[in-house]
Amino acid sequence: MSAIVGEILTFPHGEEKIKLRVFGDEFYARYESIDGYTAIYDSELGKYCFADLENGRFVSSGKDITGIVPKGITRHLKEDSSEKTKKFSKRYNEIRPNITDPNIEMHESKYDSLHDIDNNEDMKTRGPSNGLLDNMSLTNGDVLGLTVLVEFADKFSSVTLRDVDEMLNSENYHKNGNFCSVNEYFKTISSGKLNYRNKVVGPIKLSKGIEYYKNTLFVEEAMDILVNDLNVDLSQFDSKQRGIVDAINFLYAGETLYEKNLWPHNSIINLEYNSVKTHFYLLTSLGRNSGDLSIGTFCHETGHLLCRFPDMYDYGDPDREDDKQKSQGIGAYCLMGSGNHLNNGLTPSPVCAYLRDLAGWCENNIILTDGVYTARHGDYNTVIRYNTDKTNEYFLVENRTALALDRYLPSSGLAIYHCDINGSNEYQDGTPSRHYQCALLQADGNLDLENNRNNGDSKDLFKEVTGIAISGNTTPSSKQWDGVDSGLTILDITVPGENIEFKVQIRQ
């Protein structure tokens, strides 16, 4: 799941509910009360309490976060960087995809074998297989996923199988304000190339209460019930007859718990039933009721599972002393950044042009030379490209006017991306050796995304511009990452709308 930056979410608090601000992701998160006091869950009390610091790490004060502020407690406490790194690394190593199965097919990759992969290279912010994550992608044709509804011994859901089936598979789906169903989303973004449907089963009942599964992953127990008790034939979910299930999705009862093993995530679990293996899985919640169902997180995690898209934001690499800083990457301007959260997940951002192109979804490839061009909104079958003298580095142009799936973007206008399939979304530096795979050239030149100030603002995209909008001498610029002038100048951009015209001049 993409990082959360200050969103207000609801958590269980004894017999009641509480709203907290959340900062972080499935690897490390910090929680604050609405008025800014750091909160920590006290398992003995079963409530969130004011956090205090002890030797640089959070400890519970034992005082309910909804009560009077204890003496000496200050706002916005943060753990020491060494403590954060330790917790991040522990959690990351627990759920990071660990590629060990020799039966898993891969993209053309720089690795000679699966066992040659460096420990750091499986972070989901890097795309070692021509810009994508390793393992076989399923971006074309008919794919049937398996979605399992899960209840705990002490928690059931009012959300029905039909509710979930409609959200995943229906045509003209708009319940709860969703823009469309998951199936319709991927059909739209892929221009009809990917038909991803799901068979929904359950609910199945786990043996223990919800607290137990915060610390113990329930996936294997759920699979045993599914196959051994319900006699589900896993071979029907193997679209390529590889002996491997394409995608398994677990939706657990109740509101989303942004804690440990119940924080929405995707990872790998290698099990085998009747000669069919499991591999990738997705885990997220059903919500409090059917009114909570939204497609955003499901679509984001599907981007990893099926399409092998990397995360387009920066975790801060726990294994590198020179890269502890997190950043927003492409921000809200892509499903694989933080765009899955737009409109509370009801209207997720489209997959950006960079990833659509890597997925093979863009049949119409427009190469920019001198001339006047029109970028059409929602033309997901087209990529508008300017090639540099390096095969891995190029610029893309896309109409991101605030319409349809782009309606809730923080900005509206023409997007210009600087792309390098050999880059890493870990690297916000913008230097020749350390830069993003896909950097949005923010029109105001402030680098707010790189500096983690926000996940997008109103000045990021190019609105109407008379004269030069971007060149080798502007900020932002169209220089290559090595500082050499790429030769690209874009000027005379028209107002945002269904069609945006712009002029291109190429300097030789």
VONU-119741 format. One record per residue: residue in one letter; y, z, x of N, C-alpha, C, O in turn. Coordinates in steps of 0.1 Angstrom, whole numbers, plus 2048, in hexadecimal, padded with zeros to 3 digits. Atoms other than C-alpha are relative to their C-alpha. Example, Ala and Ser with C-alpha at 12.3 -4.5 7.8 and 13.67 -1.06 7.14 Angstrom:
BEGIN
A7F48008097D384E87B80C80080980C807813
S7F58007F77F584788980B8087F88168097FD
END
This chain:
BEGIN
M7F480080880080080080C80080980C806814
S7F48007F88237F980C80780E8018048167F8
A7FA7F47FE83981581980A8037F480F7FB7ED
I7F77FB80A84D82A80080C80780780A810810
V7F47FB7FA8718328098098077F68128017F1
G7F77F880988084E7F47FE7FE7F18068037E9
E80380180E8708457D37FD80D7FA7F7815800
I8037F380786E8617B97F37FE7F87F27F57F0
L80D80280684A8657AE7FB80E7FB8018187FE
T8057F480783787E7997F38058067EA7FE809
F80C7FA7FA81D8977A77FC80C7F78048127F0
P8057F48068078B279880580C80780580C813
H7FB7F47FA8158D479D7FB80C7F78028117EE
G8067F68087FE8EF7907FC7FA7F37F57F07F2
E80380580D7FC8EA76B80B7F77FB80A7F17F0
E7F580880381C8D676B8017F48097F87F1810
K7FD80B7F882B8B777A80D80280881680A803
I7F47FE7F88468B47958047F28057FB7EA808
K7FC80D7FA85B8977A280580380E80D80C810
L7FC7FF7F285F8937C78037F28067FF7E8801
R7FD80C7F986E8797DE7F57FE80B7F1808811
V80B8037F68548687F48057F680B80C7EC808
F7FC8097F485A8598177F37FE8087EE80880E
G80C8027F783C8498287F67F67F97FA7EE7F1
D80B80980481B8378227F38078007F3814801
E80D7FA8017F683D8207FC80780D7F280F80E
F8037FA7F37F684884580880D803803816809
Y7F87F47FF81386184580B8007F68127F67F4
A7F67FF80B82A86D82A80780D801801817805
R7F87F48018458878258068007F28097F67EC
Y7FC7FF80E85089580480C8097FF80D813806
E7F47F88028718A37F88028037F17FF7FA7E9
S7FB7FE80D87E8B47D980C7F77FD8117F1806
I7F58098048998A17C680D8048078157FC80A
D7F47FB7F98B38B77D77FE800810806806817
G8018027F28A58AF7FA7F980A8087F9809815
Y8087F77F888F8CC8047F27FB8027EB7F67F8
T80D8057FD86F8C28157F58097F97F58157FA
A80A7FA8078508CA8017F27FE8067F07F380C
I80D8027FB82C8D080B7F68067F67F98107F0
Y80A7FB80A80D8D57F67F980C8057F380B810
D8077F47FC7FF8F87F87F38017F87F38037EC
S80D8018077DA8F57EF7FC80E7FB7F480E7F1
E8047F38067D691B7EA8078027F38018087EA
L7F97FE80C7F191B7D07FF7F57F68017F77EA
G80180B8097EA8F97C280D7FA7FC80F7F47F1
K7F380480380F8F17C38077FB80D8037FE818
Y7F78047F482A8E17D980980B80380F8117F9
C7F87F57FB83D8FA7ED80B7FB80980A7F080F
F7F68037F585C8FA8037F97FF80D7F1809811
A8068017F38518EE82580980780B816807809
D7F97FB7F485B9008457F97FA80C7EF7F380B
L8058057F48568F68697FA80B80980081580B
E8067F77F683E9078817FA7F880B7F17F1809
N8048087F483A8F98A48017F17FD7F87E9801
G7FD80E8028488D88977F87FA7F57F97EE7F2
R80880680B8308D487A8038087F38078137F3
F7FD7FA80D8338DB8557F680B7FC7EA8097FF
V8097F68068258FB8468068047F38138037F1
S7FB7FC80D82890982380780D801803817808
S7F97F380184292481D7F98097F67FC8157F5
G8067F880B82D92F7FF8098027F48058097EB
K7F67FE80B84B92C7E98017F27F88037E87FE
D80080B80984A9147CB80C7F78028177FC802
I7F58097FD8608F57D28098007F48157FB7F5
T7F780080C86E8F97AE80880D7FF81080E7F6
G7F97F380187A91C7B580C8018098127F780D
I7F47FD7F889692C7C97FD7FC80F7F27FF814
V8028047F389B91E7EC7FE80C809807815809
P8017F47F788D93780680B80080B8107F680F
K7F67FE7F58A59458207FB7F880C7F07FA811
G8038077F38A792F83F7FA7F27FF7F97EB809
I80680D80389891082F80B7F67FF8157F87F7
T7F680A8018AD8F18347FB7F37FA7EF7F17FA
R80480D8058AD8CE8257FA7F680A7FD7F7816
H80580C7F889B8AF8327F980380D7FB7FD817
L8087FC7F58838C084A7F77F48047F27ED7FB
K80980A7FB86F8A88607F780680B7FC80E813
E8097FC7F68518AE8768047FA80E80A7EF80E
D7FE8067F38538A889C7F87F38007EE7F17FA
S80780E7FF84A8848A57F28018057EA7F9801
S80E7FF7FB82B8908B87F78047F57EB8007F4
E8087FC80C81E8A18987FE7F57F67F37F37F1
K80180B8098268838837F67F58067ED7F07FE
T80980A7FA81486C89C7F18057FF7E97FD7FC
K80E7FB8017F588389C7FB7FE7F27EF7FA7F1
K80480180E7F38838767FE7F27FC7F47EE7F6
F80180E8037FA85E8747F37FA8067EB7F37FF
S80C8057FA7DF85688D7F38047FA7EA7FC7F9
K80C7FB8067C586C87D7FD7F97F37F27F47F1
R80280680D7CA85D85B7FE7F18027F57EB7FB
Y80180E7FE7CE83A8687F17FC8057EC7F2800
N80E8027FB7AC83C87B7F68037F57EB7FE7F6
E8097FE80B79C84985B7FE7F47F77F37F27F2
I80180B80A7A482B8458047F38068047E97FE
R7FD80D7FB7AE80F85D7F37F77FF7E87FC801
P80B8098007987F08597F980080E8007FD818
N8077FF7F477D7F38747F67F48007EB7F57FA
I80880C80276E7D08797F38018097F4800815
T80C7FE7F974A7D68837F47F87FB7EA7F7801
D80B8078067357C086D7FF7F28058087EA802
P80180E7FA7297A087F7FE7F67F57FE7EA7F8
N80280980B72279085D80D7FB7FA80D7F27F1
I7F380480674778E8548067F48078077F4813
E7FA80C7FA75576C85980F80280281580B7FC
M7F27FE7FC7777698698087F38008027E8800
H7F880C7FE79475186B7FE7FC80F7F8803817
E8008037F279873E88B80980B80781480D802
S7FA7F47FA7A275B8A28017FF80F7F97F7815
K7FF7FF7F17AD7628C57F48088067F3808812
Y80A7F77FB78F7798C87F37F88017EF7F07F8
D80D8077FF76D76C8D57F68067F87ED8007F3
S80A7F980975A7868C180780C7FA8128107FE
L7FA7F58077617A28A980280C80980B814808
H7FF7F47F775B7BB8C580A7FF80B80C809812
D7F58027F67777AD8DB80D8057FA817805802
I7F47FC8067917BA8C380580D8057FE817805
D7F97F47FB7A97D38D280280A7F58048067E9
N7FF7F680B7AB7F48BF80D7FF7F880D8027EC
N7F38018077CF7ED8B68017F47F780A7F37EF
E7FE80D8067CA7CA8AA7FC7FF7F17FE7F57EA
D80480080E7BC7D488880A8067F78088087EB
M7F67FB8087DC7E387C8047F57F68057E97FA
K7FD80A80A7E67D185C80E7FA8018127F37F8
T7F38067FE8087C98698007F480A80A7EE80D
R80180B7F77FB7AF8827F77F67FA7EE7F97F2
G80880B8057EC78D87A7FA7F880B7FE7ED80E
P8068067F47D57848977F97F37FD7F67EB806
S80780D8037C476788480A7F67FA80B7F47EE
N7F680A8047E074D88380A8077F680E8007EC
G7F77F98097F77678737FA8087F58018117F0
L8067F880A7DE77685B7F780A8077F480A813
L8097F67FC7C779485E7F27F98027EF7EF7FC
D80D8057FD7A478E86C7F78017F37FA8097EA
N80A80180A7867878558047F47F780F7F07F6
M7FF80B80978176B83C80A8027F480880C7ED
S7F77FF80C79D7658237FB7F87F47F47EE7F6
L80480780C79775B7FF80D7FD7F88118047EF
T7F38048067B77497F57FF7F47F78097F07F1
N80180C8097A972B7E27F38017F87E98077FC
G80C8018087917267C67FE80C7F68088147F5
D8037F580978173E7AD7FA80C8077F080B80E
V8057F37F977C7627B97FF80A7F580880C7ED
L8027F580A76D77E7A37FF80D8087F680F810
G8007F37FA7767A17AE7F980A7F77F78087EB
L8067F58077657C17A380A80C7FF80E81180A
T7F77F580277C7DC7947F980B7F97F380A7EE
V8077F480576E7FF78E80A80B7FC81280F803
L7F87F580577E8197787F980D8037ED80E801
V8077F47FB77883C78680780C7FA81380D7F9
E7FC7F380577B85E7767FB80B8097F080A80F
F8057F47F87788807877FA80A7F67FB8097EA
A8077F680976489E77A80A8077F880780C7ED
D7F57F88087858AE76F80B7F77FC8167FC7F8
K7F580980379A88F7687FA7F37FA7F37EC800
F80480D80679487374F80D7F87FD8187FE7FE
S7F58088027AB8577458007FA7F27F57F77EC
S7FF80780D7B88497248017F18018017EA7F7
V7FF80E7FE7BB8277347F27FA7FE7E97FF804
T80D8058037A08117277FC7F48098057EE810
L80580C7F878B7F57378087F47FB80B7EB803
R7F880B80579D7DD72080E7FF8058137F4809
D7F28007FA7BF7E872C8007FA80E8097F2811
V8018047F27B57E27507FC7F18018027E9808
D80480E8017A47C174880B7F77FD80D7EC803
E7F48088037C37B473880A7FF80B80F7F480E
M7F78007F57D97BE7557FC7F780B8047F1812
L8058087F57C37AD76E7FD7F17FC7FF7E9805
N80680D8037B778E75B8087F87F58067EC7F4
S7FB80780C7CC78573C80A7F68038117F680D
E7F580A8007E276773680B8067F880980D7EE
N7F47FC80880576D72A80180F7FF8048147F4
Y8017F180080279273380E80580381480280E
H7F37FA7FD8237A673080080E7FB80B8147F9
K8017F38058177C872480780A80A807807816
N7F97F67F882C7E673180B7FA808810801811
G7F58067F88467CE73E7FB7F880C8037F3814
N8058087F482F7BD7588047F27FE8047EC7F3
F7FC80E80083A79A7617F47F87FC7F67ED7F6
C80C80880381678D75F7F48098047F6814809
S80C7F97FC7F27977667FE7FD80F8057F5815
V8038037F27E47987897FA7F28027FE7EB80C
N80580E7FF7D177878380B7F67FF80B7EC807
E7F580A8017F076677880980180C80F7F7810
Y7F77FF7F48047747967FB7F780B8027EF811
F8068077F57EC7657AF7FF7F17FD8007E8806
K80080E8047E974479B80E7FA80380F7EF808
T7F28057FF80F74179B8047FF80F8097F4813
I7FB8007F281574A7C07F87F68087FD7F0811
S8088097F87F87347CC8017F27FA7FA7E97FF
S7FE80D8078037177B57F27FB7FB7EE7F07FC
G80D8038067E17197A47F47FF8097E97FC804
K80B8027F77CC7197C37F680C8007EA80B803
L8097F48017BE73D7BF7FF8057F28098097EC
N8037FA80D7AE74879F7F880D8027EC80C802
Y8067F37FD7A776D7A47FE8087F380880C7ED
R8037F880C79677E7877F880C8047F280D80F
N8077F47FD7867A07857F78047F47FB8037E8
K8097FA80A7687AF77280380F80180181580C
V7FC7F28017727D27677F48087FB7EE8047F0
V80B7F78057567ED76480480E80180E812808
G7FD7F180175681275C8068047F38067FC7E9
P7FE7F77F576382B75A7F38078057EA80A7FC
I80B7F87FB74A83C77180580E803811810805
K7FC7F27FE74B8627757FB80580D7EF805810
L8037FA7F474C8727977FB80E7FE7FD8147F4
S8067F380273A89379E80980C8028068177FE
K7F77F47FD7588A87A980E7FD7FB8117F27F7
G7F280180477C8AF7A18097F88098057F5814
I7F78087F979A89C7AC80480580E8067FE817
E7FC7F97F47A48B57C77F67FD80C7FA7FA817
Y80B8027F57838AF7DA8027F28068007F0812
Y80080D7FC78988A7DC80D7FC80880F7F180D
K7F58027F77AB88E7ED7FC7FF80E8017F8817
N8057FF7F379889680C7F37F98037EE7F780E
T80D8077FF7778848058017F27F98037F27ED
L7FF80D80677885E7FF7F47FF7F57E98017F9
F80A80180A7658577DE7F97F37FF7F07F17F6
V80480D80275D8337E47F17FF8007EB7F87F8
E80F8017FF7388377EF7FA8067F47F08007EF
E8067FA80C73084F7D28027F77F47F97F57EC
A7FE80A80B7408367BA7F77F48007F27F07F6
M80980C7FE72C8197C87F28047FC7EB7FB7F6
D80E7FC80370B82C7C57FE8017F17F47FD7EC
I80180080F7128337A08007F27FA7F87EF7F1
L7FF80E80671C80F79A7F37F88017EF7F27F8
V80C8087FE6FD8007A97F48077FB7EB8007F4
N80D7F98036E281A7A47FF8057F17F48057EC
D8017FB80D6EC8287828047F57F67FE7F47EB
L7FB80B8096FF80A7727F97F38027FC7E97FA
N80780D7FD6EA7EF7828097F48018057E97FD
V7F680B7FE7087DA78B7FA7F780C7F77FC816
D80480A7F66FD7BA79E80C7FC8088147F4803
L7F48037F87157B77BB8007F180580B7EC809
S80080E7FC70A7937C38097F77F880E7ED7FD
Q7F78088087207867A780E8008058177F8800
F7F27FE7FA73F7917BB8017FA80E8097FE816
D8018067F373677C7D98027F17FE7F97E97FD
S7FD80D80474875B7D37FC7F580B7FA7EA807
K80480A7F573E74B7F57F28028047ED7FC80E
Q80E7FE7FC71A7577F57FE80480E7F57FF815
R8017FB7F271F76A8157F880C8017F481180C
G8077F380070C78980A80A80B801806816804
I7F57F67FF72D79C8098097FF7F480D7F47F0
V7F780080B7417A77EB80E7FD80481380280E
D7F38057FC7637967EB80A80B7FF81280D809
A7F67F68017787B37DE7FB80A7F67F68077EB
I8037F58097717D57CE80D8087FE81380D808
N7F37F980378E7E77BC7FC80D7F87F580C7EE
F8027F480678C80C7B380D8057FA817808801
L7F47FB8077A58197997FC80E7FA7F480F7F1
Y8047F28047A383F7958098057F58158017F3
A7FA7FB80B7AD85377780D80880480D80F80E
G7F47F87FE7D086377580B7F88088097ED80C
E7F58067F97F185D7857FD7FE80F7F4804814
T8028037F27F48507A980280D80880D813807
L7FE7F57F77EF86C7C28027FB80E7F97F5815
Y7FC8057F38018647E27FC80B80A805810811
E8057F67F77EB87B7F67F27FC8057E97F87FD
K80D8027F97CF87580F7F87F57FB7FD7E97F9
N80980B8047B18618028037FA7F37FD7F07EF
L7FC80580D7C185C7E080D7F88008117F27F6
W7F58087FE7E084B7EE7FB7F17FF7F27EE805
P80480E8017DD8267E37FE7F980E8087FA816
H8028067F37CE8138007F57F57FF7ED7F57F5
N80C8087FF7B57F880A7FA80280E802804817
S8067FE7F479C7FB8257F27F98007EF7F07F8
I80D8067FF7787F382E7F580B7FF7F6816805
I80C7F78007578048257F47F78007F27EE7F7
N80C8087FF7367F48307F48067FB7EE80F801
L80C7FB80771A7FB8187F87F47FC7FC7E97FD
E80980C8046FC7E680D7F78057F57F180F7F5
Y8087FE80C6EB7E47EC7F97F37FD7FF7E97FA
N80780C8046CF7CB7E58047F48088067E9802
S7FD80A7F76D87B680380E7FA7FE8127F0804
V7F28048026FD7B37F880880C806806817803
K7F87F67F97177C580E80D8017FA8137F87F4
T7F27FE8037387D48068087FF80C803801817
H7F78007F47567D181D80D8057FB8108117FC
F7F27FC80477A7D18108008077F37F98037E9
Y7FE7FA80D7847E87F480F8047FF816805809
L7F37FB8037A47F27E37FF80D7F77F680E7EF
L8007F38087AC8157D580E8037FB817804803
T7F37FC8057C881E7BE7FE8077F27F28097EF
S8027F880C7CE83079D8027F87F38087ED7F3
L7FE80780D7CE82777880D8047FA8127FE7F1
G7F37FB8067ED83C7707FD80A7F57F180C7F2
R8027F680A7F28567567FB7FB7F37F38027EC
N80480780C7ED83E7398027F18028067ED80D
S7FF80E7FF7EC81973280E7FB8038107F0808
G7F28037FE81281973380480080F80E7FA813
D7FD8007F181081F7597FA7F48077FD7F2813
L80680B7F97FC80076080A7F58058127F07FD
S7F780A7FA80F7E97787F87F880B7EF7FD810
I8088097F78047CC78E80380180E7FC7FB817
G7FB8017F38187D27AD7F780480C7F47FC815
T8097FC7F58017E77C37F37F98007EE7F680B
F80C8088017E27D57B78027F28077F97EE80F
C7FD80D7FA7F27B47C280180180F7FC7F9817
H7FE7FD7F17FD7C27E47F38028077F07FB811
E80C7FD7FA7DB7CF7EC7F67F48007EE7F2809
T80880C8017CA7AF7E08057F680B7FC7EF810
G7FC8087F57E079D7F97F980380D7F67F9815
H8087FC7F47CE7B08147F27FC7FF7EC7F5807
L80E8028027AB7AE8057FC7F28007F37EE808
L80480E8027A978A7FB8077F780A8007EE810
C7F880A7F97C577880D80180380F8057FA817
R7FF7FB7F37C478C82D80E8008058117FD811
F7F27FF7FC7EA78F82D80280D8077FD818804
P7FC7F37F97F87A984680B8077F88128017EF
D7F57F88058107C483B80D7FA80780D7F9813
M7F48057FA8337B684080B80A8018178087FF
Y7F77F57FC8427D78497FA80880C7EF805810
D8047FA7F48407EE8677FC80E7FE8048177F9
Y8057F280182B80D86880680980A807815808
G7FE7F77F483781988A7F28028067EA809800
D80D8007FA8198148A17FD80E806803811810
P8037F37FA8098368A87FA80080E7FA80A815
D8068017F37F88298C78097FB80B8057F9817
R7F78057F681781D8D880C80980181380C7F8
E7F57F77FE8308358E780E7F97FE8188007FB
D7F380780184B81A8E68027FA7F280B7F27F0
D7FF80680E8468128C07FD80B7F67F48097EE
K8027F680A8498328AC8097FD7F48068037E9
Q7F780280B8658248967FA7F87F57F57ED7F8
K80480880C85D81887380C7F77FC8187FB7FF
S7F58088058717FC8647FB7F97F37EF7FA7F0
Q80380680D8727E88437FA7F28017F57ED7F6
G80680D7FF8667C78508077F67F78147F57F8
I7FA80980986C7AD8368068077F380C8007EB
G7FA7F980B8757C881D7FA7FC7F27EE7F97F1
A80480380E8747C17F77FE7F17FE7FB7ED7F3
Y80080E80287479C7FD7F27F98017F17ED802
C80E80580084E7987FE7F780A7FA7F98167FC
L80B7F78068307A77EB7FB80980B7F7814809
M8067F97F68237B180D80980980880580F812
G7F77F67FB8427C481780080B7F67F68127F4
S7FF7F580A84F7DD7FD8037F97F28068007E9
G7FD80780C8537C27E27F78037F57FA8007E9
N8097FC80B8357CF7CF80680B7F780180D7EC
H7FA7F580884B7EC7C380B7FC7F78108047EF
L7F48058088667D77B37FD8037F17F28007EC
N8027FD80E86C7E178F7F48097FD7ED8077F3
N80B7F78018547FE7937F27F98007E97FE7FA
G80D8077FF8387E579C7FD7F77F57F37F07F5
L80380880B83C7D277C8047F18037FE7E87FD
T7FC80D7FC84D7B478C8007FF80F80B7FF815
P8008007F18417B27B08067F38058057E97FF
S7FA80B7F985279B7C87F57F58037E97F9804
P80A80B7FC8417797CF7FB80380E802809816
V8048017F282D7757EF80A7F680680D7EB801
C7F68087FA8477678077FB7F38057EF7F1806
A80480D7FC8477438137F780080C7EE7F880E
Y8077FF7F383A74D8357F18027FE7E97FB803
L80E7FD80381975C8277FA7F57F77EE7F27F9
R80580A80981574280C7FC7F48087F17EE806
D80380B7F78167278277F38038087EB7FA809
L80C7FD7F97FC73983C7F38007F87E97FE7FD
A80B8008097E673D81E7FB7F27FC7F17F07F5
G80380E8047E67178198047FD7F27FE7F37EC
W7FB80280E7F87197F880B7F67FF80F7F37F3
C7F48088018157028017FC7F18047FB7EF810
E80480E7FD80B6DD7FF80B7F780480A7ED80B
N7F48087FE82E6D080080880680C80E81180A
N7FA7FB7F483B6D582480D7F880380B7ED808
I7F38077FD8606CC82880580480E808810810
I7FB7FD7F286B6C984D80F7FD8008137F27FE
L7F28028008906CE8518057F780C8017FA818
T7F88077F68A56B486380E7FF7FB8118067F1
D7F28018068C96A985E7FF7FB7F27F87F27EE
G80080580E8D06A683980480B7F78078177FB
V7FD7F680B8D66B88187F38027F97EB7F97F6
Y80D7FC8068B96CB8088028097F480D80F7F2
T8007F780C8B16DD7E77F48098017E9804802
A80B7F680189D6FD7E67FF8047F28088097EC
R8027FD80E88E7017C47FA80E7FE7F0812805
H8067F38028877247B77F27FF7FA7F07F87F1
G80D80080686372C7B07F77F48047EC7F27FE
D80880B7FC85670D7C27F780580B7F8802817
Y8097F97F68397207D27F77F68077F07FA810
N80980A7FA8277007DB8077F980C8017F0813
T7F88077F68436F67F480480A80B808816808
V7FA7F87F584D70481680A7F78078077EB80A
I7F58077F986E6F982680180680E804812810
R8027FC7F286A6FB84C8097F980A80C7ED808
Y7FA8067F487D6F686C7F880480C7F781080E
N8087FD7F58676F488A80880180D8117F9810
T7FA7FF7F38727008AC7F77F880A7EE7F1806
D8088077F68646F38CD7F38088037EB80480C
K80C7F87FF84970E8CA7F77FF7F47FD8007E9
T80980280B82B7088B47FF80C7F77FC80B7EB
N8017F480882A72C8A980C8067FA80C80F7F2
E7F37FB80484F7318A28077F67F88087EA7FC
Y7F98098088637228868098087F68088147F5
F7F87FA80A87C72986A7FC7FA7F27F87EE7F1
L80380480E87672784480C8037F881380D7FA
V7F57FE80988F7248287FA8017F27F17F97EE
E8067FE80E88873080480B8047F681380C7FA
N7F77FC80A89B7337E47FB80D7F97F080D7F3
R8047F38058997587DA80B8057F680E8117F6
T7F77FC80B8B27587BD7F980B7F77ED80A7F5
A8057F58088AD7777A77FB7FB7F28027FE7E8
L80680680D89876578C7F18038017EB80480B
A80F7FF80287476A77F7FB80B809800817808
L8067F57F785F77D79A80B80580A80881080F
D7F57FB7F787F7807AF80B8087F981580B7FF
R7F57FA80889379079380580D806811810805
Y7FC7F27FC8937B37A280280180F80380C815
L7FC8007F289A7A97C680E8078028168067F9
P7F37FA7FD8B77BD7D680B7F68038177F9802
S7F680A7FE8C879C7DE7FC7F37FA7F07F27F5
S80380C8078CA7797D08067F48088127F580B
G7FA80B7F98CE7587E27F57F98097EA7F9806
L8098087F78BF7437FF7FB80980B803810812
A8067F87F68A77558167FD7F780C7F87EB80A
I8038087F48A374983A7F880A8097FC81580C
Y8097F87F888575784E7FE7FA80E7FD7EE810
H8038047F387F7568737F18058037EF811802
C80E7FD8008597548787FA7FE80D7FD7F5815
D8088027F48417588947F28067FD7F08127FC
I80E7FB80481B75B88C7FB80980B7F1810809
N8047F87F581776C8AE80880D801805816809
G7F87F48008307878A57F880C7FA7EC80A7F6
S8077F48068287AA89780B8067F78168097FB
N7F77F98098387BB87980280E80480A8157FD
E7FD7F37FA8377DA88E80D80080881380A80A
Y7F58017F68537CD8A480D7FC7F980F7F07F6
Q7F38038068767D089680A7FD80B8167FB807
D7F68017F58867CB8B88087F38008147F3804
G7FA80D7FF88E7A68B58027FB80D80C7F4810
T7FF8057F388879F8D97F67F58027ED7F37FA
P80980B7FE8757828E97F18057FF7E97FD7FA
S80E7FC8008557978EC7FC8097F57F080C7F2
R8027F680A8597AF8CF8087FC7F38148007F3
H7F980480C8627A18AD7F67FE7F57EA7FD7F7
Y80980280C85579D8897F97F38007FD7E9807
Q80680D80383D78287E80A7F87F780C7EC7F9
C7F780780A85677A86280D8097FE80C8147F7
A7F47F980187A78786580A7FA7F680D7EE7F8
L7F680580989278384880E80080781280B80C
L7F28007FA8B477885780A8047F680E7FC7EE
Q7F77FA80A8CA78F84480E7FB8018147FB80C
A7F48077FF8EA77D83B80C80880581580380C
D7F57F87FB90079B8437FF80480E808809814
G8027FD7F28F279E8667FE80F8047FF81280F
N8007F17FD8EE7C48637F28058047F1810809
L80E7FC7FC8C87C586A7FC80D7F97F5816800
D8047F48088C37E084F7F18017FF7EC80C800
L80E7FF80189F7D784B7F980580D7F180D80E
E8057FC7F38987DA87180380E8037FB81580A
N7FC7F27FD8AA7FB8727FD80A7F68018167F6
N8067F780A89880A85480B8067F78098127F3
R7F57FA8088B980F8417FD7FF7F18008077E9
N80480380D8AC8008217F57F58007F27EF80A
N80A80B8018927E78148067F47FA7FF7EB7F5
G7F880C8058AD7CE80A80D8057F980D80F7F3
D7F37FD8078D17CD7FE8067F37FB8007E87FE
S7FA80C8068E87B57EC8057F58098077EA805
K7FA8097F68F47A480C7F57FA8097F97F3813
D80A8057F78D279A81A7FE7F07FF7FC7EA809
L80280F8028CF77680B80D7F98008187FE7FE
F7F48087FF8E775A8108047FB7F27FD7F47EB
K7FA80480D8FD7547F18087F38038057EC80C
E7F880C7FD9177387EF80780180D80E80B80F
V7F98017F392372E8118067F38027FF7E8801
T7F980C7FC93D71481A8017FF80F806809815
G8018007F293870983D7F38058067E98057FF
I80C7FC7F991F7178567FB80D7FB8038177FB
A8067F38049087328497F880680C7F881280F
I8087FB7F48F17348687FF7F580A7FD7E9807
S8028097F58EF72488A7FD80880C7FA81480B
G8037F97F48E972D8AE80B80980480981180D
N7F57F87FC90B73D8B080480A7F580F8117F7
T7FD7F780A90B7528907F880D8017EE80E808
T8087F38018FF7758877FC8017F18068037E9
P80C8027F78E377387D8007F18058087E9800
S80080E7FA8DB7548927F37F97FE7E97FF7FA
S80D8088008C17388937FB7FE80E7F37F5810
K8068017F38B973E8B77F18048007ED80C7F7
Q80E7FC7FF8957408C17FF80E80680981480A
W8017F27FB8877628CB80380180F80680C814
D7FD7FF7F188B7598F080E7FD8038127FD80E
G7F28017FE8B07548EA8057F18018117EF802
V7FD80E7FF8AF72E8EC8057FB7F27FF7FF7E8
D7FB80680D8C371B8D17F57F77FA7F17EE800
S80A8088078AA70D8B88067F37FB7FF7E97F9
G7F980D8048C46F28AE8028007F18097F77EC
L7FF80080F8C36FC88980E8067FC812811800
T7F47FB8078E46FF8757FE7FD7F27FB7F27ED
I80080180F8E470685080E8037FB81480D7FF
L7F27FF80590570183D8017FC7F27F87F67EC
D7FD80480E9156FC81B7F58037F67F07FA7F0
I80A7FB8098FD7118078078017F28118077F1
T7FA7FF80D90370F7E17FC80D7FA7F4815800
V8027F380790272C7C87F28027FD7EB7F87FA
P80E7FD8048E173D7C07FE7FB7F28067FA7EA
G80480580D8CE72E7A37F37F98017EC7FB80B
E80D8078008B071979A7FF7F780C7F47F5811
N8008097F48BA7017B580B804809817806805
I7F67FD7F68CD7097D58007F480A7F67F1810
E7FF80B7F68DA6EC7EA80680680D80D81080D
F7FB7FC7F38E16F080F8007F48097F77EB808
K7FF80B7F68EA6D982C7FA80580D7FB810811
V8067FD7F38D76D884D8067F680B8067EA809
Q7FC8087F48E56CC86F7F780480C7F681080E
I8087FD7F58CE6CA88D8077FD80D80B7F180F
R7F98037F48DE6CE8AF7F57FD80B7EB80480C
Q80A8057F68CB6BB8CA80380780E7FB804817
END
